[in-house]
Amino acid sequence: MYAVIKTGGKQYRVAADDVLTIEKVAGDAGAQVEFGEVLMVAGSGTPKLGKPGAPFVSGAKVVAEIVEQGRGPKVIAFKKRRRKNSRRKRGHRQDLTTVRIKEIVG
C-alpha cells in the first residue's frame, strides 16, 4: 500500500517504513506527526483519489515519526556586476526534517 502526500509545497510517494527528507516540520526526534493532505491511496484494490475542487482523499492520513531535524547543504548565491566593483555573496542552508513513515490510514 502506498500514498501520495503533499507537504512543504511538494508531493511525495510514500509507503510504510519509508525514510524521507522533507521541509521542516515542527517537533523533536521521536515525535509522531500526521499528514492529512493525502492526494492518493493505492495498492490494495481500486486507488482512492480526491475529487476535482477537493483534491484530498477524505478520511485518509499518513502517520510518521520524526527521525531527526537537520539542515541541508550550503547554497551560495554570488552576484557580480562587472567593471562596477560591486559583488554580493550570500549563503543559505535549508532546515530539513527526516521522517519514517509508520502507517497509512485510509
C-alpha positions, 0 to 999 in steps of 0.5 A: 500500500502506498500514498501520495502526500503533499507537504512543504509545497511538494508531493511525495510517494510514500509507503510504510517504513519509508525514510524521507527528507522533507521541509521542516516540520515542527517537533523533536526526534521521536515525535509522531506527526500526521499528514492529512493532505493525502492526494492518493491511496493505492495498492490494495484494490481500486486507488482512492483519489480526491475529487476535482475542487477537493483534491484530498482523499477524505478520511485518509492520513499518513502517520510518521515519526520524526527521525531527526531535524537537520539542515541541508547543504550550503547554497551560495548565491554570488552576484557580480556586476562587472567593471562596477566593483560591486559583488554580493555573496550570500549563503543559505542552508535549508532546515530539513526534517527526516521522517519514517513513515509508520502507517497509512490510514485510509 
